[in-house]
Amino acid sequence: MTSRSSYHHGDLRQAVLAAALDVIATEGPGALSLRDLARRAGVSHAAPAHHFKDRTGLLTAIAAQGYGLLAETLAGTTELSERGVRYVRFAAAHPAHFQVMFQPGLLRADDPDLLAAKERAAAELRAGVAGLEGVPDARTAGIAAWSLAHGFATLLLTHNVDAALGDRNPEEYFRALAGLLFDGRAPRPSTADGA
């Protein structure tokens, strides 16, 4: 349990967010309870409601924070495949945020902080396809690239590609997938396949 001294100087909001991220990472968003989070923070059960109003407000704050972190992670490169790698890196580093961000039924869709953070992340995603040459439909190319990165990140977080990855770095594995699909570079057959 977090002691009262751990959130002095106005850190209660961050303490509740951190506790919520821990719960989501281990038990999923369905396990969140403001009452339980208050207990973990060592405050009255009404204290978290002061910052988030309710569970939906808390999840919305987590999603907004996640989209902001995603935008920061994507910034700084113009190469589409590197943005995909960074997307996968974000998901691996922030699995609880990732779980919440893409579940609109859990969120307050009209929240101004959420809308602003989503737009920053979307702008970074769009920037990855803006400079592609020879692509007649940048929007469709963007959705294809996002689908690949998001799908791989989801499979990674749910351990559905563990066997395929083996001891390979997930970012390098994603680079190979992106190269295969977007650059037309087919992987060389392994000798184990008889080729």
Secondary structure, 3 states (H helix, E strand, C coil): CCCHHHHCCCCHHHHHHHHHHHHHHHHCHHHCCHHHHHHHHCCCCCHHHHHHCCHHHHHHHHHHHHHHHHHHHHCCCCCHHHHHHHHHHHHHHCHHHHHHHCCHHHCCCCCHHHHHHHHHHHHHHHHHHHCCCCCCCHHHHHHHHHHHHHHHHHHHHCCCCHHHHCCCCHHHHHHHHHHHHHCCCCCCCCHHHCC
